[in-house]
Amino acid sequence: MQGLNKTDTMLAYGEAQVTLWRRSYNERPPGRESLKDTEARVIPSFNEIICQKFKQGLNVLIVAHGNSIRSIVKNLDAISDQDIINLNIATGKIYRYRFDSDLKILYKKVI
């Protein structure tokens, strides 16, 4: 798949398969990570490092690859493994959250 754009990949593998690779939780593209794999890598660090900053009342800006951000939003918004296929975070889209001291979401806005 390396070097192929979305259109070329869909022509080679079919739109349904590419959608599963790009949006589902468990499907792993050839030689790549699934969202589940990404989540297993990202969320422990997010909880250990970033959540501590939130508890301190600090503002944090997270800039990352799409699946890294999708795994964080999935966990913050408690999106199921099945429903995550519907979450597409466009490049440059801002998800702004505000938390209380127990990390309960007080405010969320997508800009």
N, C-alpha and C positions, 0 to 999 in steps of 0.2 A: 504494500500500500504506500510505501514511502515514495514521495514525489508526485502522487496522484492528488488532484483536487477533488472536491465533492462530486462534481459532475462525472469525472472520469471514474471515480470509485463506484458511483451508482451504476454507470454503464457496465463496469466489470463485475459487480457483485449483486446488483439489484437494489432498488430504493428501500425495500422493506428491511433487507439485511443491514444496509448502511444506517438506517434509522435505529435499529436495535443496537448496533455498535456505538452510535453517537449518543443515544439518549437513555438506554435501559440501564438497569442496575448491575446485572450479572454478565451480560454479553461482553466478551473480550475480543476486540479486533485482533487479527493475526499480528503477533509480536508486540502487542500493546496492553495497556491496563484497562480493566473495566472500571466503572464508577465504584464498584465495591472495593476493588484493589486500591484505588485512589483514596477512598474514604478511610481504609485501614491505615494508610500512610499519613493522611492529613489530620484527621480528627484527634488522635492522641496529642499531637503537638499543639493544635488549636486549643484543646482543653487545658493543657498544661501551661502554655505560654500566654496565648491571647486572652483567654478567659480571666487569667490573673490580672491582666491590665484593665479589663472591664470592671472587675471587683474593686480595683483601686480608683475607679472613676475616671480613668484616662480614655481619651479618644484614640482609636486605632484605625488606620487605613490598611486594608488588605488588598493587594493587587496580585492576581495569580492567574494561572491557566484556567480555562473554562471548567474542567471537571473538578479541579480543586475547589473553586468557588461553588459549584453545584453541590459538592459533598458538604460544605459548610452550611449552605442554605437548607439543604435537605435535613440536616440535623437541627438547625435552629428552628425551622418551621415544622418539624416533625412530619416530613413528607414520607409516605410509605415507599417501599422498594418498588411497588407496582406503579404508583402515581408519579414517581420521579421522571418517567419518560415524557411527561407533559411539561417539564421545566426546561425552558431554553433561556439562557442568560446571554443576551446579545452583547457583543463587544462594546465596551464603554458604558454599559448600564451600571448604575450605582444602586446598591441595596444599602439603605441606611437603617440601622437598628439603634434603639436606646434601651438599656437594661436597668433594672433595679439592682440593689446590692446582692440579691439572690440569683441574679442572671435571668430573671423573668423578663420577657420582652414587654416593654412599655409602649414602644413606638416602632413602627416599621414603615418605610416609604421607599418606593422604587422610583428612581429619577432617570 
